[in-house]
């Protein structure tokens, strides 16, 4: 028995790489694809027919209870597909509009805390109105206790040369020791 456990413990599955940080399950897929039905269920479940705050989960449960096993299995298959390829374009647009700033903030924060890395993000996506959204995110002054890239390179175009000069200034310990994290 012990040998069997030792052999099984050596078998490692390769880590599945997700396209995005959201882990889809059939409930989340149902919340996106069955949005109208959930709203109707919220109205049915309320006493006066008006949708009240905090009733979404109850409405979703109501819709899922009315579904057959085949429909639930289909939602599970869609969740697997969305985990590997990402959701459809309309959902990506909605998520981008809602979470782009937070996503960029989290990425930049982790890059700073884990590696002492500075990040300047150019963000572009379609919004739910069908227009192109373009943003630039620079959190370097907030995380690194130093100056942001735009404060240094405010004149002229942003190029790899100006980025290199900015990084050289940030990481030059003799001239600017406050921009690097102190050793713990």
N, C-alpha and C positions, 0 to 999 in steps of 0.2 A: 504494500500500500504506500509506504513512504517513498519508494522508488518512483511510483506512478506520479505522485505529487511533485517530486523533483523534476521529472521529465516535462510535466505539464507547465511548471513554472518557467521553464526555459523558452517556451513557445510564446513569442510576442507578436501580436498583430501590429501591422504598420498603422501609425496614427493617421486617422482620417483628417484631411485638411478641409476646413470649411471655407466656403467662398466669403461668407460674412460672419459676423460674430453672433448673430441671432440663431438660436437653435429651434427650428420649427417642429411642432408636433401637430397632431390632427386637430386639437382644439384651437390652436392659433390659426391654422389654415381655415377651419370652419368660421372663425371670427372674421376673417378677411373675405372669404368667398360667399358666406351666407349672411352678410351684413344686414340686408333688407329683412330677411326672415327673423333675425335676432331683434331688430327694432320692433317688428310686429309683435313678437313674443313678449317684449318688454311692455308693450301697450296692453296686451291680453292679461299679463300677470298683475298689472297695477289695478287698483280698485276703481279709479276714475278714468282709466284709459290714457292717461298722460304718462309719458316716459319720465321716470324719476332717476336722479343721480344715484349711482351705486347698484343699479338693477341689471347691468350688462351680463354679469356672470350667470344670474338666474335665467335671463333670456337665452343665453347660449346653451345652458343646460337643458332648457325646454326644447330648443331646436334639436340638440343632439339626441335627446330621448325619443323624439319623433322619427329619427332617421333609422333606416334599416342597417343591418350589419354590412351589406355590400357598399352602401354609401360611406360608412365609417372606414372601411378598408380602402376605398378609393381616396379618402382624405389622408389616410396614413401613407399611401403611395405618393400622393402629391407632396406631403411633408418631406418624405425621403428625397424626392426630386428637388424641392426647394432648398434642402440642406446641401445638396451637391452642386446645383446650378444657380441657385438664387431664385427669388420670386419673380413673377411677371413684371413687365416694365411699369405698369400703373402702380403696383405696390412699391416698387423701387423708388418711383417718383415721390410717392407719399412719405415713405420712410426717410428719404433724403431731405425733403423739406422739413420734416419734424426733428430729425436727429443729427443732421450734418455737423452742426456746431459742437454738440456734446461728443460725438464720435471723434472729431478732430482734437478736441480738448483732451479726451482720455488718451488718445494715441500720443499726443505731445507730452502729456504729463508722465506717462509710462516711459517714454524715451528719455526724458530728463531724469526721472528718479532712478531708473534701472541702469542707464548707460551714461548719464551726464550729457546726452545728446541734445542738440538744438534742432528744432524743426520749424520750417516755414512751409505751409501747405497751400497749394493752389487747388481750389475745389471747383469743379464744374459738374452740373447735372441738370436734368430737365425737371421743372417743378410740375405740380398738378395742373397748372393752367396751360401747359405746353410751351412755356418760355424757358429759355436757357438761363440758368442761375450760375453766376460766377462769383466766387468769394476767395479771399485770401485770409488765412488764419496765422497769426503770429502771437504766440503765448510766451515767448522767450523772456520778456521782461518780468512776467508774473512768476515763472518757475525759477529762472536763473538768477534772480536778484540783480540783473544787469540791464542792459539796454536791449530793446527789440531790434530786429533787423531793419525795419522801416525807419527807425530813428537814425540809424547809421547810413543807410542807403536811400535816403529820401530824395536825393537829386539823381536824375538820370534813370536809365533802365536797370532792372534787376537782372543780373547775369551771374554766371558761375564765378566770375572774377570778383564781383562785389560780395557774393556769398562767401568766397574764400577769404577775403579781407575781413569780413565780419567775424568769421569763425576764428581767424588768427587773433583778432583783437579780444574775443571772448576767452580764448584759451591761453592767452599769454599771461602766465602766472606772475611774472615779475612786475609787469605794468598794471595788471588788472586782477588782483587776487580775489576780489569779492565775487567774481562771476562763476567761479567753480565751487562745487559743494565741498564743504570741509570734511576731512576724513573722520569716520566715526570711531 
